[in-house]
Amino acid sequence: MNEKIDVLDFIPKTVFVGKNQKISDLNIKFDDLYIYLSYRTNIVNKGEITGVKEHSLTIPRFVSRNKETFEVLGLLQAEMGKTQNGCLNFCNHEYNLVNLVMNWFENELEINSGAWKWYVKVNINEPEDEEYKKKIEEKVISYWLRKTKVNIEQRYPKAVSYVKNTQNKILSFYGYGTLIIEQKKNLLSQIIKQFVKSITYERILVSREEDIRGFMRGIIAGESNVEIFTPDKRYRVYITAKDDFERKVYQKCLESLGIKSKQCNYALIISKKTNHIKLLKQKLLCLSHKKYAKFLRIFPLYDAFPEYKNWKAEQNKPHNKIPQETVDEIIRIYHQNPKQACWKIAEQVGVSSIKVNRVLREHGLGKRMMKTPEDKRKNIAEFAKENPEMTQKQIAERFKVHESVVRRAIRKYS
């Protein structure tokens, strides 16, 4: 069932204009597909009004009422600037979350992913060594261009920004900074901010359970931290929010999902095994891959926790197991001609070459990968540290090994 949200319900009647935040009437027209918006401002030259300028925007009237929409609304509530400065922005250090937001704007509001202005902020002092600075900037820019749909032509002249109030002077090997994407369109900015605010402050608590779950998934991805302190068995999920009303909204949302939390200063704290089980089963931390990975480390630390073992067993059930007759056919074809490539066998059997390779490996057939010597692994890890601007793929090509060898070597010796 393809349900829709009517954006017309969230359009304000007036907009803020200029540095002085003057209020201007908004002209609204619409049909079954689009909303046409415009407002006028005076053109002033040397203190005199010399003309009138019209500002306009056309957006789709309806957006999908689905999981992705409420996840993005939660992310925007968590990570979007709220001031009426004429600029819509979003920032995050995980590319999958940036891609989720960009794809939603492209699919639902017809804003091309390559149209976002952008820059990268890294949490180190600006390097004095120009050569090191060049390496860092090449590394982070290349990473975000590779991992997201940002357009290199849309980057700001100062594409990398540094932090002054930090003691960090060297970027970690796995550090790529935070990507900030922006749309400097006053009308679009105010409409999206009004949309997000209305959902958060007025509608989310009376929404369907699946909508609340999606919204909180976005909030947790943007505003949470996972704490694991084993000496006193303190395992917690924090959701930070300075605004008292927002914290109460998030707390009530969690309550509607059967999860208890308590307020402490500017945060909600979710502790206790029963609440963590509910977070796990409802996949409320799965949007942020890094936070989810850390969250999963909590469960083996609990004593007598069969619920997690049962859940993990359920998740690990193979959903695409190859039928035995297909396995037998792959082995038969291989023995007919052991030198033929996996993809040729895959075409004959009607499965992917990955599955063919898996079957052959499980039965001790096919080409076997030679184990990389330990001293070579150490050389790879050392080379990666000394050349942070190079990707793992480039390092793998240099040492003539598979990219996974580079990844494991870095992980082992970092």
C-alpha positions in Angstrom: 0.0 0.0 0.0 1.6 3.2 -1.2 0.5 5.8 1.3 1.4 9.5 0.9 2.0 12.5 3.1 0.5 15.8 1.7 3.3 18.4 1.9 0.7 21.1 1.5 -0.4 20.5 5.1 3.1 21.7 6.2 3.5 24.8 4.0 3.7 28.0 6.1 1.7 31.1 5.1 4.7 33.5 5.6 8.4 33.2 5.2 11.4 35.0 6.8 13.4 37.2 4.4 16.8 38.7 4.6 19.3 39.2 7.4 16.7 41.2 9.5 14.3 38.2 9.2 11.4 40.3 7.8 8.2 38.4 7.3 6.8 38.2 3.8 3.5 36.6 2.6 3.9 33.4 0.7 2.0 32.9 -2.5 0.8 29.3 -2.7 -0.6 27.5 -5.8 -1.0 23.7 -6.2 -2.4 20.9 -8.3 -2.5 17.1 -7.8 1.2 16.8 -8.4 3.1 19.9 -7.4 3.1 22.9 -5.1 4.1 26.3 -6.6 5.5 28.8 -4.1 6.7 32.3 -4.5 7.3 35.6 -2.6 8.6 39.0 -3.5 11.3 41.3 -2.1 12.2 44.8 -2.9 15.4 45.6 -4.8 17.2 48.4 -2.9 20.0 50.5 -4.4 21.6 53.2 -2.2 18.6 53.3 0.1 16.0 53.5 -2.7 13.6 50.8 -3.9 14.5 50.3 -7.6 12.4 47.2 -8.4 10.9 43.9 -7.2 12.4 40.5 -7.3 10.4 37.3 -7.3 11.7 34.1 -5.5 10.0 30.9 -6.5 10.1 27.1 -5.8 8.3 24.1 -7.2 8.2 20.9 -5.1 6.2 17.6 -5.4 3.0 17.8 -3.4 3.2 14.3 -1.9 6.0 12.3 -0.3 5.9 8.6 0.5 4.7 7.7 4.0 7.2 4.9 4.6 10.1 3.8 6.7 12.7 5.8 4.8 10.7 9.0 5.1 10.5 8.8 8.9 14.1 7.7 9.2 15.2 10.8 7.3 12.9 13.0 9.3 14.6 11.7 12.4 18.0 12.2 11.0 17.2 15.8 9.9 15.7 16.6 13.4 19.0 15.3 14.9 21.6 16.7 12.5 20.0 19.6 10.5 20.6 23.2 11.4 17.4 24.7 12.9 17.9 28.5 12.5 16.1 30.3 9.7 19.3 31.4 7.8 18.1 30.5 4.3 20.4 27.4 4.3 19.3 23.7 4.5 22.2 21.5 5.7 22.9 18.0 6.9 26.1 16.7 8.4 27.4 13.2 9.3 30.6 11.1 9.4 28.9 7.9 8.1 28.5 7.8 4.3 25.5 5.5 4.4 23.5 8.1 6.4 24.5 10.9 4.0 23.4 8.7 1.1 20.1 7.9 2.8 19.3 11.6 3.1 20.5 12.5 -0.4 18.5 9.7 -2.0 15.4 10.7 -0.1 15.6 14.2 -1.4 16.2 13.0 -4.9 13.4 10.4 -4.9 10.8 12.4 -3.0 11.5 16.1 -3.7 13.3 15.8 -7.0 16.5 17.4 -5.8 19.4 15.9 -7.6 22.1 14.4 -5.4 24.8 16.2 -7.4 23.3 19.6 -6.7 24.3 19.8 -3.0 27.1 22.2 -2.1 29.5 20.5 0.3 32.7 20.5 2.3 34.5 18.2 4.8 35.3 19.0 8.4 38.1 17.1 10.1 38.7 17.1 13.9 42.3 18.1 13.8 44.3 21.4 13.9 45.1 22.7 10.5 48.5 21.1 9.7 51.5 23.4 9.4 53.2 20.9 7.1 51.9 21.7 3.7 52.7 18.2 2.3 50.9 16.4 5.1 47.9 18.9 4.7 47.8 18.0 1.0 47.8 14.3 1.7 45.0 14.7 4.3 42.8 16.8 2.0 43.3 14.4 -1.0 42.4 11.5 1.2 39.1 12.8 2.7 37.9 14.5 -0.5 38.6 11.3 -2.5 36.8 9.2 0.1 33.5 11.3 0.1 33.5 11.5 -3.7 33.9 7.8 -3.9 31.3 6.9 -1.2 28.6 9.4 -1.9 27.0 11.2 -4.9 28.4 14.6 -4.2 29.7 16.4 -7.3 33.3 17.6 -7.3 32.2 20.8 -9.0 29.8 21.7 -6.2 32.4 21.7 -3.4 33.2 24.9 -1.7 36.5 26.7 -2.5 37.7 25.6 0.9 36.7 22.0 0.6 38.3 20.9 3.9 37.7 22.7 7.2 39.7 22.2 10.4 38.9 22.5 14.1 40.8 25.0 16.3 39.8 23.9 19.8 41.2 20.4 19.7 44.5 18.7 20.7 44.4 16.4 17.7 47.1 17.1 15.1 47.1 13.8 13.1 44.2 12.3 11.3 43.7 8.6 12.1 44.0 6.0 9.4 40.3 5.4 9.4 39.4 9.1 9.9 37.7 10.8 7.0 36.0 13.7 8.7 32.4 14.8 8.6 30.7 15.7 5.4 28.4 18.8 5.4 26.0 19.1 2.5 24.0 22.3 1.9 21.2 23.8 -0.2 21.2 27.6 0.0 17.6 28.0 -1.0 15.6 30.1 1.5 12.2 28.7 0.5 13.3 25.0 0.5 15.1 25.5 3.8 12.1 27.0 5.6 9.7 24.4 4.3 11.8 21.4 5.2 12.5 22.9 8.7 8.7 23.5 9.2 8.0 20.0 8.0 10.5 18.4 10.4 9.4 20.6 13.3 5.7 19.8 12.8 6.4 16.1 12.7 8.6 16.3 15.8 6.5 18.7 18.0 3.0 18.0 16.9 2.4 14.7 15.0 4.9 12.0 15.8 3.3 11.0 19.1 -0.1 10.4 17.4 1.5 8.5 14.5 1.5 4.8 13.8 3.9 2.6 15.6 6.0 1.9 12.5 6.3 5.7 11.8 7.5 6.3 15.4 10.0 3.4 15.1 11.4 4.9 11.9 11.6 8.4 13.4 13.4 7.1 16.5 15.8 5.1 14.3 16.9 8.3 12.7 17.1 10.2 16.0 19.2 7.5 17.6 21.5 7.3 14.5 22.1 11.1 14.8 21.9 11.8 18.5 23.0 8.7 20.4 26.1 7.3 22.0 26.8 3.8 23.2 28.6 3.4 26.5 30.4 0.2 27.6 32.2 0.3 30.9 32.9 -3.2 32.0 34.4 -2.7 35.5 31.0 -1.8 37.0 28.9 -3.4 34.2 27.6 0.0 33.0 26.1 -0.6 29.6 24.0 2.3 28.3 22.6 4.1 25.2 22.5 7.9 25.5 20.2 10.1 23.4 21.3 13.7 23.7 19.0 16.7 23.2 19.4 20.2 24.8 15.7 21.1 24.3 13.6 19.8 27.2 10.5 19.4 25.1 12.4 17.3 22.5 13.7 15.0 25.2 10.2 14.4 26.5 8.9 13.7 22.9 11.7 11.1 22.4 11.0 9.6 25.8 7.3 9.2 25.0 8.2 7.7 21.6 10.3 5.1 23.3 7.6 4.4 25.8 5.1 3.7 23.0 7.6 1.1 21.7 7.8 -0.5 25.1 11.2 0.9 26.0 11.9 2.7 29.3 14.4 5.5 29.6 15.3 8.2 32.2 16.3 11.8 31.8 19.7 12.9 33.0 20.9 16.5 32.3 20.7 16.9 28.5 20.3 13.2 27.7 18.0 10.2 27.8 19.6 7.1 29.2 18.5 3.6 28.1 19.9 0.9 30.4 19.0 -2.6 31.6 18.9 -5.8 29.6 15.2 -5.8 28.9 15.3 -2.4 27.2 18.4 -3.3 25.2 16.6 -6.5 24.0 13.7 -4.3 22.7 16.1 -1.9 21.0 17.8 -4.9 19.4 14.6 -6.6 18.2 13.2 -3.4 16.8 16.5 -2.6 15.0 16.5 0.9 16.5 20.3 1.3 16.3 20.8 -0.3 12.9 21.0 2.9 10.8 24.4 3.8 12.1 26.7 0.9 11.3 29.3 2.1 13.8 26.9 2.5 16.7 25.2 -0.7 15.9 28.5 -2.7 15.9 29.4 -1.2 19.3 25.8 -1.9 20.7 26.1 -5.6 19.7 29.2 -5.8 21.9 27.0 -5.3 25.0 25.1 -8.5 24.8 27.8 -11.1 25.2 28.8 -9.2 28.4 25.4 -9.9 30.0 25.3 -13.0 32.2 22.7 -15.7 31.4 21.3 -14.0 28.3 19.6 -16.7 26.2 17.5 -14.1 24.4 20.5 -12.8 22.5 21.7 -16.2 21.5 18.2 -17.1 20.2 18.0 -13.8 18.3 21.5 -14.3 16.8 20.7 -17.8 15.7 17.5 -16.6 14.0 19.5 -13.8 12.2 22.1 -16.3 11.1 19.7 -18.7 9.4 20.7 -18.9 5.8 18.0 -17.4 3.6 19.7 -18.3 0.3 21.1 -21.8 0.8 21.9 -23.5 -2.4 19.8 -26.7 -3.1 21.8 -29.9 -2.9 21.0 -30.8 -6.5 22.5 -27.5 -7.6 25.6 -28.2 -5.5 26.0 -31.6 -7.2 25.6 -30.0 -10.6 28.3 -27.4 -9.9 30.7 -30.2 -8.8 29.9 -32.4 -11.8 30.5 -29.5 -14.3 33.7 -28.6 -12.5 35.1 -32.1 -12.8 34.4 -32.1 -16.5 36.7 -29.1 -17.0 38.5 -28.0 -13.9 40.2 -25.1 -15.7 37.0 -23.3 -16.6 36.2 -20.0 -14.8 33.5 -19.8 -12.1 31.4 -17.5 -14.1 31.1 -20.0 -16.9 29.9 -22.7 -14.5 27.5 -20.1 -13.0 25.9 -19.4 -16.4 25.3 -23.1 -16.9 23.8 -23.7 -13.5 21.9 -20.4 -13.2 23.4 -19.0 -10.0 26.0 -16.3 -9.3 29.7 -16.9 -9.6 30.1 -16.1 -5.9 27.9 -19.1 -5.0 29.9 -21.3 -7.4 33.1 -20.2 -5.8 31.7 -20.9 -2.3 30.6 -24.4 -3.3 34.1 -25.2 -4.7 35.8 -23.8 -1.7 33.7 -25.8 0.7 34.6 -29.0 -1.2 38.3 -28.3 -1.5 38.1 -27.6 -5.3 39.1 -24.7 -7.5 42.0 -22.3 -7.1 43.2 -21.9 -3.6 44.5 -18.6 -2.4 48.0 -18.6 -1.0 48.4 -17.3 2.5 50.2 -13.9 2.6 53.5 -14.2 4.6 53.4 -12.4 8.0 56.4 -10.1 7.2 54.6 -8.9 4.1 51.5 -8.2 6.1 53.6 -6.0 8.5 55.1 -4.2 5.5 51.6 -3.5 4.2 50.4 -2.1 7.5 53.4 0.1 7.9 53.1 1.4 4.3 49.4 2.2 4.9 50.3 4.2 8.0 52.9 6.2 6.1 50.6 6.8 3.1 47.2 7.8 4.5 46.1 9.4 1.2 46.2 6.0 -0.6 43.1 3.8 -0.7 43.2 0.2 0.4 42.6 -0.8 -3.3 45.7 1.2 -4.4 47.8 -0.4 -1.6 46.6 -3.9 -2.7 47.6 -3.2 -6.3 51.0 -2.0 -5.2 51.7 -5.2 -3.1 49.8 -7.5 -5.6 47.4 -8.9 -3.0 43.7 -8.9 -2.5 42.1 -5.8 -0.9 40.9 -7.9 2.0 44.6 -8.8 2.8 45.3 -5.1 3.2 42.2 -4.5 5.3 43.1 -7.4 7.7 46.7 -6.3 7.9 45.8 -2.8 8.9 43.3 -4.0 11.5 45.9 -6.4 13.0 48.8 -4.0 13.2 47.1 -0.6 13.7 
